[in-house]
């Protein structure tokens, strides 16, 4: 599906799941779009199973762009999966390791989530931190990564009403997604850990650190280590 939300903008939605496999197709489409339409592009924004294309109004021809995007989307859908991994993830395989403190004093939803899942806090910590997560999109706040997917036992809906203030570095869960709040602000995700805020002190670094396709792992640390690392 191709939509045109603005006079020189296009939104391409691929008929794939909004997960890692779907993102790989979108990243493949992104490469093809930048290669073929690079002269008229201002920016492309991949996220989940969608690609937002922003073009120069002076060079934008909606009809030609629509034809090109349709062809490129079909090519991305038909591309060999092995080629997708090679072309899109080789540059993003370095894992971003974030120190995270799974302590109820820093994570107000940790105990309740554990009890609701029939798990101990230690088991929640292990389940959340053992796997690598893929950045499926960024948004909500600059540098906020939508990571997927958490173990099914940890999946929880957002709070009905968001907290007015969530501290920077808070690690949350919403459904099968997890993410890290890069700055202080409101938020409704279930808070299960916290990364020292020193990791998000530089706005440019925190935006550059998380790009769609990048990989993230959480490394459990103690409260003492949390304070020592700039908590």
N, C-alpha and C positions, 0 to 999 in steps of 0.2 A: 504494500500500500504506500502510495506517495501522496503526501499532503503539502500544501503551501501555506504555512502559517503567517507569512509575511511577503512583501513584494519581491524580496530577493532571498528568500529562505525556503528550504524544502526539508521535510521530515520523512525519512524512509523507514517504514516498519517492516521487518522481515517476518515471514510466517514460521518463526522458530521460537523455542522457549526462551524466557528471559533469565537464562542461566549461563554457565560458563560456555557450554557448547554453542548457545545462541550468540553470545558475545564474540566468539571466534569468527562466526560468519559476518558479524557487523564489522569487526576489525579488518577482515578481508575486504569487505565492501569499502571501508574507509581508505585502504591502500589504493584500490582501483579508482575511486573517485578522485583522490588527490593526484594520481598519475594522469588521469584523462582530463580532469576539469581544473587542474591546478592554477591555470592562468586567471580564472575568474573567481577563485575562492578567497574568502577572508578567514574562514575557520570551519572546521568540522568537529562535531562533538558526538563520539560514540557512547552509548549507554544501553545496557541490557540488550534488547533486540532491536534497537533503533539507532539511526544515524541522522543527526541534524546537520544540514549543509547550509552555510551562510555564505552568500556570494556578493560580489561587487555589483551594486545597482547599475553601474554604467555598462557592464558587460553581460548582465543577466538576460537571457532569452528563455522564458519559461518553457516554451514548447521544446526547444532543443535540450534544455536541462532535463525535462521530464523523460524524454526518449532515452537520453544517455543514462539516467539513473535507473530506469527500468531494465536496460540491457546489463548494466553493471551489477544490479541486485540479483538478476538471474544467474549471472556468471559466478557471483559469490556463493549462491546457494548450491551451484553445481560443482564447485571447486572440491578437489580431493581433500579429505580431512587431514592427511599427513602434510599436505602443503600448507594448510591453515596453521598447524602448529609451528611449522618451520618458519613461515613468513611473518607470523604475528607475535609469537611469544619468545623467540630467541633473545630479543633485546630486553625482555621484561622478566627473565627468569631469576634474576637476583632477588632473593626474598627479603622483604622489609621485616625485620624482627623487632617487635615492640615489647618492651618490658611492661608487664601488666600485673598489678597487685589485686588478687582475688581475696579481698578482706571485707567483711560486712560493714566496717566503719567507713569504707570508701565506696562501697557498692550496695546501696540500700535495698536492691531487689534480689540480692544473691541468695539469702536464706530462704525467702518465700519461694523463689523459683526452684531451688533445690528440693524443698519440701513438697511442692506441687508435682515435681517429677519423680518423687520417691527416691531421691539421690542425696548423698552427702555433699557438703560444700567442696570437699576434695574431689569427688567424682565429677561435679560440674566443672571445676577447674580443669581437670584432666580432659574431659570431653571437649571443652571449648578451646583448649590450647594445643591439642595434639595435632590438629590438621592445619594445612596451608589453605588460606582463603584467597580467592581471586577478587580483585577489584572489578565489580560489574558496572559501576558507574560512580560518579562523584556529584555532589550537589547538596541541597538543603542549606549548607553553609560552605564557604570556600575551604576546600581541603577535607570535606567529610566524605569518607569512602563507604560505599555500600558493598559489603563483603558477603560472599555466599560460598556454600550454604552451611549453616550450623547443623549439628546432629539433630535428628528429629526429636529426641528427648528434651532438647533445650528450646525448641520453638515455642514462642509465646507472643500473643498479640501486644500491640502498643497499649499503654494506659489510656483509658477513656478520656482523661484530661491530662494534658502535658504538665510537667513540673515547670514552674516559672523560671527556675535557674538550675541548669545542669553544669557542673564544673568541667572545664576543659580537660581533655584526656579521658573522660568517662567512656567506658566500653559498654555498648548497649546491644540488646537483641530485640528484633521486631519480626515476628513470624520466623522465616528461615534465614533472615539476614542478620548480620552483625555489623557494627560500625563503631567509629570513635569520634566523639565530639571534639573538634579541633579548637573550639573557643567556648567561653562561658555563654550560656543562652538557654532558652526554653527547649524542652524536649520531652517526648513521651515514650522513649524506648525503655525496656527493662534493663536496669543498670547492674552489671555483674562483675565489673572490674574497673580499674583506673590506671591509665598510663601517666607517668610523670609529665606535668604540663610543660616542662622544659623542651619536650619533644615537639611542641607546637608553638614555640615562642616566635619563630620566624615565619611570617605569613607566606612568603614565597616558597620556602622550603616545604611547608606542610601541604601546599598545593602541588608542588612538583613531585613529592614523595609518592602520592597515590594517583596513578593513571590507570584507566581501564586496561585490563590485562595484566597489571602488576600483581605480585603475590605477597601475602602478608601472613606472618605467624606471630602469635602471642607467646611470650616467654614469662612464665610465672615468677614473680619476685616477692620477697617478704616486705612487710611494712617498713622495716628499717632500710632495706634497699630502695624502696620507693622514695623515702625521704632523702636518701643519699644521692639519688639520681635527679633531684630537683622537683620532687612532688609538691 
